[in-house]
Amino acid sequence: MAAAEQVFGFYIPTVTLMGIGAHKKVGEQVKVLGGKKPLIVTDKGITKAGITQTIADLVKKDAKVEPVIFDETIPNPTDKNVHDGLKVFKDNKCDMIISLGGGSSHDCGKGIGIVATNGGKIHDYEGVDKSKKAMPPFIAINTTAGTASEMTRFCIITDLSRKVKMAIVDWRVTPNLAIDDPLLMVGMPPSLTAATGMDALTHAVEAYVSTIATPITDACALKAISLIATNLRAAVANGSDMTARDNMCYAEYLAGMAFNNASLGHVHAMAHQLGGFYDLPHGVCNAILLPHVQRFNMIAKMDRFVDIARAMGEPVDGLSLRAGAERALEAIKTLSEDVGIPKGLKELGVKEEDLKIMAENAQKDACGFTNPRCPTLNDVVEMYKWAL
């Protein structure tokens, strides 16, 4: 009997510039992409740190154009946030977007871009490949080592009316150009370094055990896991450690390559509800949920959890399959504790009475469709309880 057809896509930006000093090329790239009126989408923290002005000055100097700045992006950007940014884009007749920051800025910029060219509201694009037209030329400059939103086809926007994070998965929101420069990440405080690093680990782990993993995504995921296990503690301990920062930069990008193509799982499906319901930091939610959801998943991909343990530097030779797989969960917990992640969701104010509605919403989240084990509603509620 002939095998059933199974076709996989592989999505990344057309160009990525990486390494120390890469951000200095932004003006040249604006010129290459033909931008005449770029909108810089960022947040107040980036502006206060002086990074927004640095990028704006480079654009003026090398592209000879005047950018417009929208620095109202908030953590867990909302539909209103996108609407407000879109108004600035249109009012100033902008023709290009430069997102500057972490996942929030990139997602807000993507939301603005997709509606700018396709019309309607951001809600119209929830789901997979709902757009019909390309976004304006888009450059994403990263300042954190976690979300990989600078290079993915994912855009996560909170619907304020439903208190739900909308997952927009669309190849057209992939930036044309991504810039990852560890120099822009040196100022991250230890807590943010930890949260974003654990977010990257979650991406890599979920991609590796995904039902649509491929040899390409496997290679990216395992290398990312190894780099994170080796470098995250050092980056948290000393933010000026440029070797650790640079390696975390590569790690988050490799994790992005993995999940951008193999997708994710129920850690993200559940974390999105915590972010939408309580406005909690995404990376911290992922980090707390990760070992609990993977304990549920372990029986589906036990051999792969042994690989994860090995990538994290755990000795697994001579152990039974189950014992080796358990080492992966222990290594994840230890890393999380070492970098100061809260031990449970109760510390973040999560209440048991809200778990059922969040579980119901998690079951509808597109990220859960490639989870290696299919949980019932009660299973999801139980996993939330384990994480409390």
C-alpha positions as CSV (number, residue, x, y, z in Angstrom):
1,M,0.0,0.0,0.0
2,A,1.4,3.4,-1.0
3,A,2.1,5.8,1.9
4,A,-0.3,8.7,2.3
5,E,0.9,12.1,1.0
6,Q,2.3,14.3,3.8
7,V,3.8,17.7,2.8
8,F,5.6,20.0,5.3
9,G,6.4,23.6,4.8
10,F,9.5,25.4,6.2
11,Y,9.1,29.1,7.0
12,I,11.7,31.6,8.0
13,P,12.4,35.3,7.0
14,T,14.0,35.9,3.7
15,V,17.1,37.4,5.4
16,T,18.3,37.3,9.0
17,L,21.2,39.4,10.3
18,M,22.9,38.0,13.4
19,G,25.8,38.8,15.7
20,I,27.3,41.6,17.7
21,G,26.6,45.0,15.9
22,A,24.0,43.6,13.5
23,H,21.4,46.3,14.5
24,K,23.7,48.9,12.8
25,K,22.6,47.6,9.4
26,V,18.9,48.6,9.9
27,G,19.2,51.8,7.9
28,E,20.8,50.1,4.9
29,Q,18.0,47.5,5.0
30,V,15.2,50.1,5.1
31,K,16.8,51.5,1.9
32,V,17.0,48.1,0.3
33,L,13.3,47.4,1.0
34,G,12.3,50.8,-0.4
35,G,10.8,52.3,2.8
36,K,10.0,56.0,2.6
37,K,8.0,56.3,5.9
38,P,8.7,53.5,8.3
39,L,6.6,53.1,11.5
40,I,8.8,51.9,14.4
41,V,6.5,49.8,16.7
42,T,8.0,49.4,20.2
43,D,7.3,50.1,23.9
44,K,8.0,52.7,26.5
45,G,10.8,50.7,28.1
46,I,12.7,50.4,24.9
47,T,12.3,54.1,24.3
48,K,13.4,54.9,27.9
49,A,16.5,52.8,27.4
50,G,17.5,54.9,24.4
51,I,17.2,52.0,21.9
52,T,14.3,53.5,19.9
53,Q,16.3,56.7,19.3
54,T,19.3,54.7,18.3
55,I,17.4,52.8,15.6
56,A,15.6,56.0,14.4
57,D,18.9,57.8,14.0
58,L,20.4,54.9,12.0
59,V,17.3,54.9,9.7
60,K,17.7,58.7,9.2
61,K,21.4,58.5,8.6
62,D,21.6,55.5,6.3
63,A,18.2,55.5,4.6
64,K,17.7,59.3,4.5
65,V,14.0,58.9,5.7
66,E,12.2,60.1,8.8
67,P,10.6,57.3,10.8
68,V,7.4,57.6,12.8
69,I,7.5,56.1,16.4
70,F,4.6,54.2,18.0
71,D,5.9,53.2,21.4
72,E,2.5,52.3,23.0
73,T,2.9,48.5,22.8
74,I,2.0,46.8,26.0
75,P,3.0,43.3,27.3
76,N,0.4,40.9,25.9
77,P,-0.6,43.3,23.1
78,T,-4.4,43.7,22.6
79,D,-6.8,44.2,19.8
80,K,-7.0,47.9,20.9
81,N,-3.3,48.2,20.9
82,V,-3.2,47.0,17.3
83,H,-6.1,49.4,16.4
84,D,-4.2,52.4,17.9
85,G,-1.0,51.5,16.1
86,L,-2.9,51.1,12.8
87,K,-4.3,54.6,13.2
88,V,-0.8,56.0,13.6
89,F,0.3,54.0,10.5
90,K,-2.5,55.3,8.4
91,D,-2.5,58.9,9.7
92,N,1.2,59.3,8.8
93,K,0.9,57.5,5.5
94,C,3.5,54.9,6.5
95,D,4.6,52.3,4.0
96,M,6.9,50.1,6.2
97,I,7.0,48.6,9.7
98,I,10.0,48.2,12.0
99,S,9.2,46.2,15.1
100,L,11.6,46.8,17.9
101,G,11.6,44.8,21.2
102,G,10.5,41.4,22.3
103,G,7.5,39.3,21.3
104,S,5.0,42.0,22.3
105,S,6.4,44.6,19.9
106,H,6.8,42.1,17.1
107,D,3.2,40.7,17.5
108,C,1.7,44.2,17.7
109,G,3.7,45.2,14.5
110,K,2.5,42.1,12.7
111,G,-1.1,42.8,13.8
112,I,-0.8,46.4,12.4
113,G,0.7,45.1,9.2
114,I,-1.8,42.4,8.4
115,V,-4.8,44.7,8.9
116,A,-3.1,47.6,7.1
117,T,-3.0,45.7,3.8
118,N,-5.9,43.2,4.2
119,G,-8.5,45.5,6.0
120,G,-11.1,44.5,8.5
121,K,-10.2,43.9,12.1
122,I,-7.4,41.8,13.7
123,H,-10.0,39.3,14.9
124,D,-10.7,38.4,11.2
125,Y,-7.3,36.7,11.0
126,E,-7.5,34.4,14.0
127,G,-6.6,30.9,12.9
128,V,-4.3,29.7,10.1
129,D,-3.5,31.6,6.9
130,K,-6.5,33.9,6.8
131,S,-4.9,36.8,5.0
132,K,-4.9,37.3,1.3
133,K,-2.4,40.1,0.8
134,A,1.2,40.6,1.8
135,M,2.0,43.0,4.7
136,P,4.0,46.2,4.1
137,P,7.8,45.6,4.1
138,F,8.6,44.5,7.6
139,I,11.9,44.5,9.6
140,A,11.9,42.9,13.1
141,I,14.7,43.9,15.5
142,N,14.9,41.7,18.5
143,T,15.9,42.8,22.1
144,T,15.1,39.6,24.0
145,A,16.2,36.0,23.6
146,G,12.9,34.1,23.9
147,T,9.8,34.5,21.8
148,A,11.5,34.3,18.3
149,S,8.6,36.4,17.1
150,E,11.1,38.3,15.0
151,M,11.3,35.3,12.6
152,T,8.0,33.4,12.9
153,R,4.6,33.2,11.2
154,F,2.9,33.5,14.7
155,C,1.1,36.6,16.0
156,I,-0.5,36.4,19.4
157,I,-3.0,39.2,20.2
158,T,-5.3,39.5,23.3
159,D,-9.1,39.9,22.5
160,L,-10.1,42.1,25.4
161,S,-13.8,41.3,25.1
162,R,-13.2,37.5,25.5
163,K,-10.1,37.7,27.6
164,V,-8.5,35.2,25.2
165,K,-5.2,35.3,23.3
166,M,-5.9,34.9,19.6
167,A,-3.4,32.8,17.8
168,I,-2.8,34.1,14.3
169,V,-0.7,31.7,12.3
170,D,0.0,33.0,8.8
171,W,3.0,32.7,6.6
172,R,2.4,36.3,5.4
173,V,3.2,37.8,8.8
174,T,6.7,36.4,8.7
175,P,9.0,39.5,8.7
176,N,11.0,40.1,5.5
177,L,14.1,40.7,7.6
178,A,15.0,39.8,11.2
179,I,17.9,41.3,13.2
180,D,19.2,39.6,16.3
181,D,22.0,41.5,18.0
182,P,23.1,40.4,21.5
183,L,24.3,44.0,22.1
184,L,20.6,45.0,22.3
185,M,20.0,42.3,24.9
186,V,22.6,43.2,27.5
187,G,20.2,45.5,29.3
188,M,17.7,42.8,30.0
189,P,17.3,42.3,33.8
190,P,17.9,38.8,35.2
191,S,14.2,38.0,35.6
192,L,13.4,38.9,32.0
193,T,16.5,37.0,30.8
194,A,15.2,33.9,32.7
195,A,11.6,34.2,31.5
196,T,12.5,34.6,27.9
197,G,15.1,31.9,28.0
198,M,12.6,29.4,29.5
199,D,10.2,30.5,26.8
200,A,12.8,29.5,24.2
201,L,13.3,26.2,25.9
202,T,9.5,25.6,25.8
203,H,9.5,26.3,22.0
204,A,12.3,23.8,21.4
205,V,10.8,21.1,23.6
206,E,7.3,21.4,22.3
207,A,8.6,21.4,18.7
208,Y,10.7,18.3,19.3
209,V,7.8,16.3,20.6
210,S,5.3,17.7,18.1
211,T,3.2,15.4,16.0
212,I,4.5,17.2,12.8
213,A,8.3,17.3,13.8
214,T,10.7,16.7,10.9
215,P,14.4,16.0,10.8
216,I,15.0,19.7,10.1
217,T,13.0,20.9,13.0
218,D,14.5,18.1,15.2
219,A,18.0,19.4,14.5
220,C,17.1,23.0,15.3
221,A,15.2,22.0,18.5
222,L,18.0,19.8,20.0
223,K,20.7,22.4,19.3
224,A,18.5,25.1,20.9
225,I,17.9,22.9,24.0
226,S,21.7,22.2,24.3
227,L,22.6,25.9,24.0
228,I,19.9,27.0,26.5
229,A,21.0,24.4,29.1
230,T,24.6,25.5,28.7
231,N,24.1,29.3,28.6
232,L,20.9,30.5,30.3
233,R,22.3,30.3,33.8
234,A,25.3,32.4,32.8
235,A,23.2,35.0,31.0
236,V,21.0,35.3,34.1
237,A,23.9,35.5,36.5
238,N,25.8,38.1,34.4
239,G,23.9,40.0,31.8
240,S,27.2,41.4,30.4
241,D,28.5,37.9,29.5
242,M,28.5,38.4,25.8
243,T,29.3,34.7,25.0
244,A,26.2,33.6,26.9
245,R,24.1,36.4,25.4
246,D,25.3,35.5,21.9
247,N,24.6,31.8,22.4
248,M,21.2,32.5,23.8
249,C,20.5,34.7,20.7
250,Y,21.3,31.7,18.5
251,A,19.3,29.4,20.8
252,E,16.1,31.4,20.7
253,Y,16.4,31.7,16.9
254,L,16.9,27.9,16.4
255,A,14.0,27.2,18.7
256,G,12.0,29.6,16.6
257,M,13.0,27.7,13.4
258,A,11.8,24.5,15.1
259,F,8.4,25.6,16.3
260,N,7.7,27.9,13.4
261,N,7.5,24.8,11.3
262,A,6.7,21.9,13.8
263,S,4.3,24.1,15.8
264,L,3.8,23.8,19.5
265,G,1.6,22.0,22.1
266,H,-0.5,22.3,25.1
267,V,2.0,24.3,27.2
268,H,1.4,27.2,24.9
269,A,-2.3,26.5,24.5
270,M,-2.6,26.7,28.3
271,A,-0.2,29.6,28.8
272,H,-2.1,31.7,26.3
273,Q,-5.2,31.5,28.6
274,L,-3.2,32.6,31.6
275,G,-2.0,35.6,29.6
276,G,-5.4,36.5,28.3
277,F,-7.3,35.9,31.6
278,Y,-4.8,37.4,34.1
279,D,-2.4,39.4,31.8
280,L,0.5,37.3,33.1
281,P,4.0,37.2,31.5
282,H,4.1,34.6,28.8
283,G,7.6,33.2,29.4
284,V,6.9,32.7,33.1
285,C,3.7,30.9,32.4
286,N,5.4,28.6,29.9
287,A,8.2,27.9,32.3
288,I,5.8,26.9,35.2
289,L,3.6,24.7,32.9
290,L,6.4,23.1,30.9
291,P,7.4,20.2,33.2
292,H,3.8,19.4,34.2
293,V,2.4,19.3,30.6
294,Q,5.4,17.2,29.5
295,R,4.9,14.8,32.3
296,F,1.4,14.2,30.8
297,N,2.9,13.9,27.3
298,M,5.9,11.7,28.2
299,I,4.3,8.3,27.5
300,A,3.6,9.3,23.9
301,K,7.2,10.2,23.1
302,M,9.4,8.6,25.7
303,D,12.4,8.1,23.5
304,R,12.3,11.8,22.5
305,F,12.4,12.8,26.2
306,V,15.5,10.8,26.6
307,D,17.0,12.8,23.7
308,I,16.0,16.0,25.5
309,A,17.6,14.9,28.7
310,R,20.8,14.1,26.8
311,A,20.7,17.5,25.1
312,M,20.5,19.1,28.5
313,G,23.6,17.3,29.6
314,E,21.9,14.7,31.7
315,P,23.7,11.2,32.0
316,V,21.2,8.7,30.5
317,D,23.4,5.9,29.3
318,G,22.4,2.6,31.1
319,L,19.1,3.9,32.3
320,S,15.7,2.5,31.4
321,L,13.7,4.4,28.8
322,R,11.4,5.7,31.5
323,A,14.2,6.7,33.8
324,G,16.0,8.5,31.0
325,A,12.8,10.3,30.0
326,E,12.3,11.3,33.7
327,R,15.7,12.9,33.6
328,A,14.5,15.4,31.1
329,L,11.7,16.6,33.4
330,E,14.1,16.8,36.3
331,A,16.6,18.9,34.2
332,I,13.8,21.3,33.1
333,K,12.7,21.8,36.8
334,T,16.2,22.3,38.0
335,L,17.0,24.9,35.3
336,S,13.8,26.7,36.1
337,E,14.6,26.8,39.8
338,D,18.2,27.9,39.2
339,V,17.1,31.0,37.1
340,G,14.5,32.0,39.6
341,I,11.2,31.1,38.0
342,P,8.2,31.1,40.5
343,K,7.4,27.5,41.6
344,G,3.7,27.6,40.9
345,L,0.8,29.5,39.4
346,K,-0.6,30.4,42.8
347,E,2.4,32.8,43.2
348,L,1.0,34.6,40.2
349,G,-2.5,34.9,41.6
350,V,-4.1,32.2,39.6
351,K,-7.4,30.9,41.2
352,E,-8.6,27.3,41.0
353,E,-12.2,28.5,40.2
354,D,-10.9,29.9,36.9
355,L,-9.2,26.7,35.7
356,K,-12.2,25.2,33.9
357,I,-13.0,28.1,31.7
358,M,-9.3,28.5,30.8
359,A,-9.1,24.8,30.1
360,E,-12.1,25.1,27.7
361,N,-10.4,27.9,25.9
362,A,-7.1,26.0,25.8
363,Q,-8.8,23.1,24.0
364,K,-9.7,25.5,21.1
365,D,-6.2,27.0,20.9
366,A,-4.4,26.1,17.6
367,C,-1.1,25.5,19.4
368,G,-2.5,22.4,21.0
369,F,-3.4,20.7,17.8
370,T,0.1,19.2,17.5
371,N,0.5,18.1,21.1
372,P,1.8,14.5,21.2
373,R,-1.0,13.3,23.5
374,C,-4.7,14.3,23.2
375,P,-5.9,15.6,26.6
376,T,-9.5,15.7,27.6
377,L,-11.0,18.8,29.2
378,N,-10.5,17.2,32.6
379,D,-6.9,16.4,31.8
380,V,-6.2,20.1,31.0
381,V,-7.8,21.1,34.3
382,E,-5.7,18.6,36.1
383,M,-2.5,19.9,34.5
384,Y,-3.4,23.4,35.6
385,K,-3.9,22.0,39.1
386,W,-0.5,20.3,39.0
387,A,1.1,23.6,38.1
388,L,-0.6,25.6,40.9
